[in-house]
Amino acid sequence: QLQLVESGGGLVQAGGSLRLSCVVSGTTLRMYYGGWFRHTPGKEREFVAAIRWSGGGRYYADSVKGRFTISRDSAKNTVYLQMNSLKPEDTAVYYCAANTKDGGLSLSPGMYNYWGQGTQVTVSS
Protein backbone atom coordinates (compact mmCIF):
# COMPACT_ATOMS: atom_id res chain seq x y z
CA GLN A 1 0.00 0.00 0.00
CA LEU A 2 1.18 3.50 -0.83
CA GLN A 3 0.00 6.92 0.23
CA LEU A 4 0.73 9.99 -1.86
CA VAL A 5 0.60 13.54 -0.53
CA GLU A 6 1.01 16.52 -2.85
CA SER A 7 2.03 20.03 -1.91
CA GLY A 8 3.20 23.20 -3.57
CA GLY A 9 0.11 24.37 -5.40
CA GLY A 10 -1.11 27.94 -5.25
CA LEU A 11 -1.86 31.13 -7.15
CA VAL A 12 0.72 32.52 -9.53
CA GLN A 13 0.76 35.08 -12.32
CA ALA A 14 1.24 34.05 -15.91
CA GLY A 15 4.91 33.54 -16.64
CA GLY A 16 5.65 32.52 -13.09
CA SER A 17 6.83 29.23 -11.62
CA LEU A 18 5.71 26.67 -9.07
CA ARG A 19 7.19 23.41 -7.87
CA LEU A 20 4.89 20.61 -6.85
CA SER A 21 6.07 17.86 -4.53
CA CYS A 22 4.61 14.43 -3.95
CA VAL A 23 5.79 12.38 -0.99
CA VAL A 24 5.20 8.65 -1.39
CA SER A 25 4.77 6.71 1.84
CA GLY A 26 5.16 2.94 1.91
CA THR A 27 7.37 0.61 -0.01
CA THR A 28 8.37 1.82 -3.46
CA LEU A 29 10.31 -1.33 -4.36
CA ARG A 30 7.66 -2.28 -6.91
CA MET A 31 6.92 1.23 -8.12
CA TYR A 32 7.38 1.41 -11.87
CA TYR A 33 6.35 4.96 -12.68
CA GLY A 34 5.51 8.21 -10.93
CA GLY A 35 3.22 10.56 -12.78
CA TRP A 36 1.46 13.89 -12.70
CA PHE A 37 -2.00 14.47 -14.10
CA ARG A 38 -4.33 17.45 -14.02
CA HIS A 39 -8.05 17.95 -14.10
CA THR A 40 -10.29 20.89 -14.88
CA PRO A 41 -14.10 20.83 -14.63
CA GLY A 42 -15.78 19.45 -17.70
CA LYS A 43 -12.64 17.74 -18.97
CA GLU A 44 -11.11 14.34 -18.52
CA ARG A 45 -8.07 13.89 -16.34
CA GLU A 46 -5.09 14.86 -18.48
CA PHE A 47 -1.59 13.38 -18.53
CA VAL A 48 1.11 15.93 -17.71
CA ALA A 49 4.37 14.05 -17.06
CA ALA A 50 5.73 10.68 -16.00
CA ILE A 51 9.03 9.32 -14.80
CA ARG A 52 10.28 5.77 -14.62
CA TRP A 53 11.08 5.19 -10.96
CA SER A 54 14.21 3.16 -11.65
CA GLY A 55 15.55 5.99 -13.80
CA GLY A 56 16.09 6.48 -17.50
CA GLY A 57 12.81 7.79 -18.81
CA ARG A 58 10.83 11.01 -18.57
CA TYR A 59 7.76 11.76 -20.61
CA TYR A 60 5.73 14.91 -21.12
CA ALA A 61 2.50 16.04 -22.68
CA ASP A 62 3.09 18.24 -25.70
CA SER A 63 1.33 21.12 -23.95
CA VAL A 64 3.97 21.28 -21.20
CA LYS A 65 7.09 20.12 -22.99
CA GLY A 66 9.93 22.61 -22.54
CA ARG A 67 8.19 24.30 -19.60
CA PHE A 68 7.68 21.53 -17.02
CA THR A 69 10.25 19.14 -15.60
CA ILE A 70 9.51 15.97 -13.67
CA SER A 71 12.11 14.54 -11.33
CA ARG A 72 12.34 12.21 -8.40
CA ASP A 73 14.45 11.77 -5.30
CA SER A 74 14.35 8.07 -4.55
CA ALA A 75 16.07 8.56 -1.19
CA LYS A 76 13.23 10.85 -0.12
CA ASN A 77 10.52 8.91 -2.01
CA THR A 78 9.45 12.19 -3.56
CA VAL A 79 8.36 13.12 -7.07
CA TYR A 80 8.61 16.74 -8.17
CA LEU A 81 7.05 18.76 -10.94
CA GLN A 82 8.85 22.01 -11.69
CA MET A 83 6.51 24.26 -13.66
CA ASN A 84 7.95 27.30 -15.42
CA SER A 85 6.44 29.83 -17.80
CA LEU A 86 3.01 29.05 -16.48
CA LYS A 87 -0.03 29.95 -18.55
CA PRO A 88 -3.66 30.49 -17.53
CA GLU A 89 -4.56 27.27 -19.34
CA ASP A 90 -2.34 25.38 -16.86
CA THR A 91 -4.91 26.15 -14.17
CA ALA A 92 -6.16 22.83 -12.78
CA VAL A 93 -6.07 20.46 -9.86
CA TYR A 94 -2.82 18.52 -10.16
CA TYR A 95 -2.64 14.93 -9.02
CA CYS A 96 0.35 12.78 -8.27
CA ALA A 97 0.06 9.08 -9.12
CA ALA A 98 2.05 5.88 -8.73
CA ASN A 99 2.05 2.74 -10.86
CA THR A 100 3.00 -0.42 -9.03
CA LYS A 101 1.10 -2.91 -11.19
CA ASP A 102 2.47 -2.69 -14.72
CA GLY A 103 5.93 -1.86 -16.00
CA GLY A 104 4.67 -0.68 -19.37
CA LEU A 105 4.96 2.94 -20.51
CA SER A 106 2.55 4.76 -18.24
CA LEU A 107 0.98 7.79 -19.86
CA SER A 108 -2.70 7.20 -19.11
CA PRO A 109 -4.59 7.38 -15.81
CA GLY A 110 -5.60 3.73 -16.07
CA MET A 111 -2.00 2.66 -15.68
CA TYR A 112 -1.84 4.09 -12.17
CA ASN A 113 -3.23 2.43 -9.08
CA TYR A 114 -2.40 4.98 -6.39
CA TRP A 115 -3.37 8.66 -6.34
CA GLY A 116 -2.85 11.69 -4.17
CA GLN A 117 -5.60 14.02 -3.06
CA GLY A 118 -4.69 16.78 -5.52
CA THR A 119 -3.38 20.31 -5.22
CA GLN A 120 -4.87 23.38 -6.88
CA VAL A 121 -2.77 25.43 -9.27
CA THR A 122 -4.26 28.72 -10.45
CA VAL A 123 -2.51 30.90 -13.02
CA SER A 124 -3.84 34.41 -13.41
CA SER A 125 -3.49 36.38 -16.62
WOWOJO-V213667 format. One record per helix or strand of 3 or more residues. SS is the DSSP state (a for helix, b for strand). FROM is the first residue (numbers start at 1). TO is the last residue. If there is no record, write none. Layout:
ss-><SS/SS>
from-><FROM/FROM>
to-><TO/TO>
This chain:
ss-><b/b/b/b/b/b/b/b/a/b/a/b>
from-><3/10/18/33/46/58/68/78/88/92/109/119>
to-><7/13/25/39/52/60/73/83/90/99/111/124>
